[in-house]
Amino acid sequence: MSQERPIYVTRPYLPPLESFVPMLEEIWENQILTNCGPFHQKFETALREHLGVEHIALFANGTIALVVALQALRITGEVITTPFSFVATAHSLLWNGIKPVFVDIDPETLNLDPERIEVAITPHTTAILPVHCYGTPCDVANIGRIADLYNLRVIYDAAHAFGVRHQGQSLLRHGDLSVLSFHATKIFHTFEGGAIVCPDEKTKQRIDHLKNFGFADEVTVVAPGINGKLNEVSSAFGLLSLEHLHLAQARRQAIDARYRRELAEIPGIRLISIRAGAEHNHPHFPILIGPEYPLSRDALNLEMRAHGIITRRYFYPLISNMPMYRNLPSASPANLPVANEIALKVLCLPIYPELSDADQTRIIGLVRDAGRAGRAEKNGTAQN
Ligand SMILES: Cc1ncc(COP(=O)(O)O)c(C=O)c1O
């Protein structure tokens, strides 16, 4: 292992501490720490404007927001979803007593393949829960068309899609609801946090009740709600971070562009292309290790770690291969060939605003050199 400090796959963006102190002083002064106080309300308004959406409800984290989104629309029965995601996507269904039905992904976008959705629909299907994986927009037009045809609701897990614009407007305006995560690993975070984006006031009100134990007022409880409120310190932090986001995003974009330029020509490495008409947000930098690359994905992962570069295999293992899901009929690998293949090939490289040029040079060099060394070894073996 290298003696230098490890380079992790991500690092949380933190605005200057001194700019946060006055906000903390204000909280100490007014002594409102939670229960949708002034910072919560200001942050909600600022986010709605920043994202260009109709309504947004803040949450303590993205997972509770997903669980509540399903409750808000009273989803039951079966829901079609992707196996290639963070486990919280499918867990939110189990927490609602809903049966996940896994459908394979598109090999280019790595998102739910709309062509495979229709055959998975049964009389019990009530909704589709797609993920904009790595911030790449799902095929929202075809998903919307299928949902209309079969009278299904659509809840997008948009945990990776903060700020993504698609055909000139926020990607979050598609579907019935979109769910965001503001976890510390995300491009925009509030330490822990999340949100539901919704198009109408009535749904927003139901969501607000659900995230506050079901309270509609001091004495009226209208639903078996939960405690999903974002606290005041996190809300203030989010408000402050929004001001710095454009600089952090510009740096992410530059890092993404350099990876694309310098990794594109390496045999056996495939990159995920940015879709036409989308304004991307660069939350991850996934590469796919194909058979022409001399090392397997796992061998490259270990090689990078040996040099202090902590790459991550997002999303391996597939959700459908986890013990609580693998016995579902739709979880069979034969039903999900693309997702199973991608989960064995994918490796996410470090990307975060403070990643230095020198560190990125080292990361690119390691991917290139590991490939060259492996190739030489392979050729040598072939000649012997
Ligand atoms: C796709 C996806 N969905 C849901 C979540 C859950 O969000 P949270 O960690 O805020 O609960 C995450 C990440 O954390 C995620 O990546």
The ligand as an ORCA input file, in Angstrom:
! r2SCAN-3c Opt
* xyz 0 1
  C     -29.786      5.277     -6.195
  C     -29.902      5.576     -4.728
  N     -31.101      5.509     -4.143
  C     -31.269      5.779     -2.849
  C     -30.204      6.157     -2.049
  C     -30.440      6.373     -0.591
  O     -30.229      7.684     -0.196
  P     -29.811      8.023      1.318
  O     -28.427      7.515      1.538
  O     -29.889      9.524      1.361
  O     -30.795      7.384      2.219
  C     -28.917      6.258     -2.623
  C     -27.703      6.647     -1.909
  O     -27.383      6.842     -0.870
  C     -28.763      5.949     -3.989
  O     -27.565      6.009     -4.575
*
